[in-house]
């Protein structure tokens, strides 16, 4: 199998950095996770990524040749130049020439992009978005991220920041979002918004199963578990969350006439209640054709979407070089 | 000049149908307008379009050769097959094979698209959107239409209905829109919304210049004229309209990171007050990079954007055939 082309995908997170050795068909041949060291000096994180690449390259020996490397990170990336401008997960990276610096050391071509874009690319190529040409990927966690595939290609926008579905408002005088704006989708469906609604409802209730979970340990998945056991408070919270998601998706459906909304991230594991009511509300809110065109589905690649998408980006760019 | 390639662009409106003979550089060499006859049988309107094409072809004689014909109409168009499915302006056209029927008669290639898409293509190619790769065209009249150019190409979406900016909500429990949904941009900035606010404010006022215009003759341009003469009520109404527009545009800026929002249509003639406050509100609402990327500008082609875009579409598709 020597000569088989392999690609490295790296997903830099706030706590951990995941790396994978990926074959042309999207199979993750080998994997490794290391700490990001996000609050250490900029060089530290850069070195961590380099050593992850070295290790994955060694793991490739015997089964194939590493042809290129794709890296995804949350935040503002200048895609064209491979510069990481700034972002929340690696606060000490300010205008760092990530692609160039790493290329010099590992002596292989490196490409850098925003992590939400790459998650969309991963789901589109190997996951829940296979076979469509137009989709929105939404990742619901503490933040609500998004990435767009339009006419069969990753759509980045002029300065590469497109996809911020979480920061589209659905009520201009609604709750304040982490971004400062009011009524963003994130301020309605992000993890903090859900947990806040949980505590508000528990004050008025004595019987919910959610009383068993201390407030500071509560996670969206607990709400999902309680809903599955028939807890009405939990079900209502998830239904509401789904309705807000559906309203936001109707905007994207009307504006972009997409075929799929692929929903992933921690909050999506809270279960079917969110999806059900998102689909119902979307069907009420979107125009006829966009409503008939769009499907709301679960992401398929879990937390591997980012690294698989990163590897695929490298494939797209470097497969012809070797 | 015989042999020069010319293209016919047709814009089918609810009252009139405009046709133009357009050269490769976007110059309208000749023009003619005829009644659409929208409420007559389907064949009538089809024949009107055919006779307009014949007449424009005759007008081309001596100066060039008509190479192809582009037609735009409001409503749902199946772009791939050239079928007009349904729409408000020509209610008797239901699943009419417009492109095919006309091709058979005029013996030249015909292409059909949605009018808002073609207005976007016109402004992008020859008007206010020249030189950018990503833009939204917004036409504010009774309805609020939209078209998108993304990565340098007209973006239609899966079933060709993309661009419905007017039907993105900015307040999910806001005023009811003509589409049935609540809080759509159209329900805040469309002509009817503006005129309703005028009458509401006049009830509480005795001095506004707008009292001189009978309610049933009031048009957005009267509000623009009163604002220009210093009328505070008129100015406030236009400022509010601009703020709502700015909120809607911030959603598109965050989602698509576009370079320009090109604003046209009757309401846009109400003047600079709308634009000023739209820009200010957009700057407050959009994320940093999208905010720095986007410009809000006046459309440049007036009511010729649609026919010029239609001619350009024909150029794109048929220029190689002859």
Interface residues (C-beta under 8 A of the other chain):
Chain A: X76 X132 X133 X134 X146 X148 X150 X151 X153 X155 X156 X157 X158 X159 X160 X161 X162 X163 X164 X165 X167 X168 X169 X170 X171 X172 X173 X179 X181 X183 X247 X250 X251 X252 X254 X255 X256 X257 X258 X259 X285 X287 X289 X290 X292 X293
Chain B: X76 X132 X133 X134 X146 X148 X150 X151 X153 X155 X156 X157 X158 X159 X160 X161 X162 X163 X164 X165 X167 X168 X169 X170 X171 X172 X173 X179 X181 X183 X247 X250 X251 X252 X254 X255 X256 X257 X258 X259 X285 X287 X289 X290 X292 X293
